[in-house]
Amino acid sequence: MSDGPHRSLPMRRHWKNLAERAAKAAYSADEVCEALPIALQRDLREAPLAAIRDIFSGDQGSLFANNEIKRLEAVRQASTRSAACNLVIDCAIHAVSGGLTGEAAFRATLENACEAQVRSQFRSVEEHYYREASPRSAGYVRDRLDAARQQCDFKTVASGFMAGAKPPRGAAHLPRHTGLDEGPTL
C-alpha cells in the first residue's frame, strides 16, 4: 500500500511536505500553513535577488525602464535556469513595466513572485492528486491548500527576502512535532 500520492509528486521535497500536510487530516490547518512560507523560501532563494535589487536601486531607475528590462534579461541569461528564477525575473520586468522603481519595485517583485509560485505549485499538486488519487481527494487537498494560501502573509515572506536578500541554507526547515502532547488536536 502506498503512503499517498504525495510520494510520487514530481516536485521538490518541500512541496511534497506541503502536499502531504494538506492531504492528511492529522495535520491541522495551521500546520499546513506553516509549511507554505518555508516552501516558498526554499524555492526563491536560488533567484538572483541581489542582482535584481542592484538594478532597482540604480540612479537611472524611473527614466530608463527599457534599460532596466535589458539588465534584467542579462541577469536571466547569467543565472541558473530554474522556473523560480525565471518567475522572479518575469515579476521584476512586470514591476518595471508598471512604472515601479526602487524598493517598491523590489517588494512588488517578491510579493508577486510568491503568489505566482504558490498558484503554480498548487495547480500541480491538485492535478497530481486528481490523476493519482481521486477527484474527491483532489478537492480536499485543494481546499486545504487554498486555506493555507489565504492565511499566509506574502508580505512577510517578501520582507524576509528584502532584509537579507537570501535566507541561509539551513534556515528554512519544518518543525518536527515528536512529543506525546504534540499530536493532532481532538
Residue, then its C-alpha position, 0 to 999 in steps of 0.5 A: m500500500s502506498d503512503g499517498p500520492h504525495r510520494s510520487l509528486p514530481m516536485r521538490r521535497h518541500w512541496k511534497n511536505l506541503a502536499e502531504r500536510a494538506a492531504k492528511a487530516a492529522y495535520s491541522a490547518d495551521e500546520v499546513c500553513e506553516a509549511l507554505p512560507i518555508a516552501l516558498q523560501r526554499d524555492l526563491r532563494e536560488a533567484p538572483l535577488a541581489a542582482i535584481r535589487d542592484i538594478f532597482s536601486g540604480d540612479q537611472g531607475s524611473l527614466f530608463a525602464n527599457n534599460e532596466i528590462k535589458r539588465l534584467e534579461a542579462v541577469r536571466q541569461a547569467s543565472t541558473r535556469s530554474a522556473a523560480c528564477n525565471l518567475v522572479i525575473d518575469c515579476a521584476i520586468h512586470a514591476v518595471s513595466g508598471g512604472l515601479t522603481g526602487e524598493a517598491a519595485f523590489r517588494a512588488t517583485l517578491e510579493n508577486a513572485c510568491e503568489a505566482q509560485v504558490r498558484s503554480q505549485f498548487r495547480s500541480v499538486e491538485e492535478h497530481y492528486y486528481r490523476e493519482a488519487s481521486p477527484r474527491s481527494a483532489g478537492y480536499v487537498r485543494d481546499r486545504l491548500d487554498a486555506a493555507r494560501q489565504q492565511c499566509d502573509f506574502k508580505t512577510v515572506a517578501s520582507g524576509f527576502m528584502a532584509g537579507a536578500k537570501p535566507p541561509r541554507g539551513a534556515a528554512h526547515l519544518p518543525r518536527h512535532t515528536g512529543l506525546d502532547e504534540g499530536p493532532t488536536l481532538 
